[in-house]
C-alpha cells in the first residue's frame, strides 16, 4: 500500500470513528435530556414529557402543573446545563490549542476568578449589578493578564503564568469580600459554589448567545488555531498574526465565561477535562474538536447537575470539582513522566 493510499485509509477510519462517536454522544445527550426532564420530586413518564414539549400545545394543556414543571423549570435548567458545559469545554479546547498548554482553561487563566470577583462585588451594590459586574470583572482580569504578560515579554507561557498570578490575587479578593459580607455572605457563598437550580429561560438564552460569541470565531479561525497549536511562533512562520488571533479568542472566551459565572457561579474543570478526553478519540483538529467538545461538555454538565439534584440540590460546581480535581492531578503527573 502506497503512502497516499495509507493516508486515505487513515482518513476514512478517522471519519468513521467520528461519525460513530457523534452518534454515541447525541444518543447519550438525548437520553440524558429525557431523564432530566422527567426525573425529580415529581416523576413524569418520557412519553408524557414528549407530549408536553409539543410547541403547538393548547393553552389548557400549558396551564397543567406538570406542563409548567417541564416547560418553565426543568427545560430551562437542562438548556442552561448543556449551554454552560458546551461553552466551557469549547473555551478550554481553544485556549489549550492557542497557548500550547494542556492546563489552559478559563479558570486557570484567572478569567473566571475575575468574573467571580466582579459578581461578588455586585452583591454589595444591588442584585441587578451582579451580571454586569461579572462581565466587568472578567474583562478587567483579561486586561491585567495581558498587561502582565506583555511586561514579562509576552508569549503563550507568559499569558499562562500571568493568569495563574491573577487567579491567586482575585481568589484572595473574593475571600476578602466574603469576610466583610455580613448578611450577604450566604448568598455570595452559594452563588460562588456554582448551581443551576435557579436557571430561568432568560439565563439559558444568554448562555446560548454567549456560546455563539465563542463558537463562531473559533469555527472560522479553526485552521489558524491548528497552525498555532503546533508550537509557539509556528503561526507567524505561516503568515498568521498569532497575537491578534490569541487576543481575539481570549476576549471571546472571557465574555462567554463571564456569562456562565454571572448567572450560575463557578463551575470548574469542565474546560480542562473534556478537551483532553475528546482529543484522545478524534484527534487534535480544532474544527471537529469544538463540535465534539460542545456536545460532550453539555452532556457532562447535564449529568453532573442531575447527580447534584439527586443528592439534595448540591452545588454542581462541587460535583465537577470532584471529577476534575483528580483529572487535573493526572495531567500534571503524566506530563512529567519520562
N, C-alpha and C positions, 0 to 999 in steps of 0.2 A: 504494500500500500504506500503510495506516494505521500509526501508531507502535506500536499494540498488536500488529498482525499482524507487523510487523518484529521486535519483541521476541520474539514467539512463534517466529518462524522462526530467529532467532539462538539461542534456547534449544535448538531441535531440532538445529541444526547442531552446537552445543557438545556436546549429548548423544551424537550420532553419533560425533563426534571422540573423546569419552571412551571410548565402547564399543570403537572400533577400537584406540585406544591401549592400553586394558586388555587386549584380546585379544593385541596385539603383545607387551606386557610379560609376560603369562602364558606365551605360547609361547616367548619367549626364556628365561624362567626355567626352564621345563620342559626345554628343550634343554640349557641350562647344567647343570642338575641331572644329566641323563643323562651328559653329558660328564665332570662332576666325579666321579661315582660309578664311572665305567668307566675313566677315564684315570689313569695313574700308572706306577710301576715295573712293575706287573702290569696290563696292559690287559685289561679284561673287556668282552665284547660287550654292547650295550644290551639285547638280548633276555635274556641271562643275568642282567644286573643286575636287570631287572624280575622275573625268577623268584625271585631271591634275596631280594628285598624283600617277598615274599609273607608277610603276618603269620601265615599258617597253615602255614608251613614246618615240616616234621617235624624232630625232634632230630638225626637223622643228617645231614640237609642243612645244618642250622645249624652243625654241627661242621666242615664243609668249610672249608679255608683261605680260599677265595675268598669264602665267606659271611661269615667273620669279618672279612675286609678290608673288604667293602662295608658290613656292618651295624654293626661296632664301631669302625671307623676313619674311613672316608670319609663315611658318613651323618651322624655327629655333627659332623664338620668342616663339611659342607655346611649343616646346620641352624644351626650357630653363625655361619657367614658370612652367611646370609640374615637371621638374627635380629639380629646386630650391625649390619649395613648398614641394615636397615629401621629399627631403633631410632634410630640416629644421624641418619638422614635425617629422620625424623619430629621428633626433637628440634630439629634445625636449622630446619625449617619452622615449628614452633610458636614458637620463640624469635624468629625473624625477624619473624613477624607481631605478636607481643605487644610487642616492643621497637621496632617500626617501623625496623629497621636491617638492611640487606642483608647485613651481615657478622657478624651474631649467630649463634652456634652454641656447643655446649658447650665447644669448645676455645678459642675466642676470649674466652669469658667466664670462663676460669680454673677451670671445674668439673673438666675433665679433668686439668689440672695439679694440682689439689688431690688428686684420686684417685691420680695418679701419685706425688705426694709421700708420701701416706699408705701406698701399696703399697710404695714403695721403703723407707720406714721399717720396714715389716713384715718385710723381709728381715733386718733387724738383730735382730728378736725371735724369729721362728720362721716356717717356711714356711706354717704354718696361719694366721699372723697377717696375711698379705698381703691376703686378700679383705676381712676386717672392717676393716683399717686403710685400705684404699682407700675404703670407704664412709665411714669417719670423716673422711678427708681431703676427700672431695668435699663432704660436708655442712658441714664446718668452713669450707671455701673459700666456699661459698654464704653462710654466716653472715657471714663477713668482708666479702664483696662487698656484702651487704645493709647492713651497718653503715657501710661507707664511703659507699655511695650515699645512705643516709639523712642522714649527716653533711654530705654535699655538696648536700643539697636534694632528694634523691630523683629520681624520674622515670626514664624509659627510658634517656635519654642518660647519666644518672649511673650506671646499672647497667652499661652497656657500658664506660664509662671505668674504673669500679671493677674490672670483670672483666679488662680489659687490664692494669691495675696488678697485680692479684693473680696473673695468669698469669705476668708477668715475675718477681715475687718468688718464687713457688713453683717456677718453672723454675730459678731460681738455687739454690733449696733442694735440688732434685733433683740439680743439678750438684755441690753440696757433698757430698751423700750418696754420690755416685759417687766423689768424690775420696777419701773416707775408708773406702771399702767393702772394700779389700784383696781377699781371696779371693772376696768376694761380687760383685765388680764385673762379671764376665762374665755372671752370671745376671741382674743388675739391668739391664744394657745390652740384653741380648737381650729381656727382658720389656718394657722401655720402647719398643723399636722396633716392637712390635706383630706378633704372629704367631698364626695359627690352627692351627698344626701339631699342637699337643698337645690339641686340643679333645676333651673327653670328653662322654658323654651327660649327665652331671650339669651340666657347664658350659653346654651347649646349652640344657638345661631352665631353668637360672637366667636365661639371657639372654632366652629367650622369655617367662618370667614377668615379667622386668623390662620387656619390650616392652608387656605388658598394663598394667603400672603407669603407663606413659606414654600408651598408645593410648586406654584407657578414658576418663580425664578429658579428653584432647584431643578425642575424638569427642563427648563430652557437652557440652563447653564451646565447640564449634566456632563457633557463631553469635556468642557473646560475643567470641571471639578475632577473628572477622571485623570486628566493630564497633571493637575496639581497634586493629586494624591500619590503619584509615583515617587516623588521626593520634593523637598523644598527647593524652589528655584527651577524645577523642571518646566513649569508652565511658562516662565519667562523665555526659556530657550525656544518654545514653540509659538512665541508671539502673543501669549496671553498676559493681560495685565493682572497679574496674580493678586496684588494688593487690593485693587479695586474690587475684584471678584470676592476676595476674602471679606472685605468690609460690607459689601452688599449682602452676602449670605449671613454674616454675623448680625447685621441690622434686622434682616427678616426673621432670623431665629430669635432675636431678643424681643421683637414685637409679638411673635407668636407665643413665646414662653410667658411673657407678661400677661397675655390674655388668659392663660391657664391659671397662673398664680393668683391673679386679681380676683377670680371668681371661686377658685377651688383650693387655694393654698398650695403648699409644696408637695408635689408628687414626684419623688426622686427615682432615679435608677432606670426608668423605662428607656431613656435615650442612651443608656450605657449597655444594657442587656440585649435589647432587641437587635441593633445593628450587627453585633458580633455573631449572634445566632443565625441571622439571615444570611450573612456573608458566607458562613460555612455551608449553606445549602445551595445558594445561587451564584456565588462569586461576588467580586467587588464592583462590578459595573454599576455606576450611580443610578442610571435611569430605572432599570428594573429594581434596584435596591430600594429606592424611595417608595415605590409602589408596594413592594412586599413589606417594607418596614411599617408603612401606614396600616396595612391590614393586620400584621402581627402585633403591632403596638396597641391598636384598638382592641384586638382580641385579649391581649394580656390584661389591659386595664379593666375591661368589662368583666373578666373572670375574677380579677383581684377585688373589684367593687362588689361582686356577688359574694365572695368569701367574706369580705368585711361586713356586709349586711347580715349574712348568716350568723356571724359571731357577735351580733348585738350592736350593729352600726359602729364598728371600729373605724377609725380614720383609714382610708385606703392608702394614704402615704405610709402608714405603718406596715401594711402588707407588702407594698413594693420595696420598702427598705429591707424587710426580712428576706425577700427574694434577691434583691440587688446587692446587698452588703457582702454576702459570701461570694457572689459572682465577681464583684469588684476585687476581692482578695485573690480570687483565682486568676484574674487577668494580670494582676501585679506579679504573682508568683510565676506564671507561665512566661511572662515577658523576660524574666531574669534567669530563666533556665539556660544552661549552656547548650 
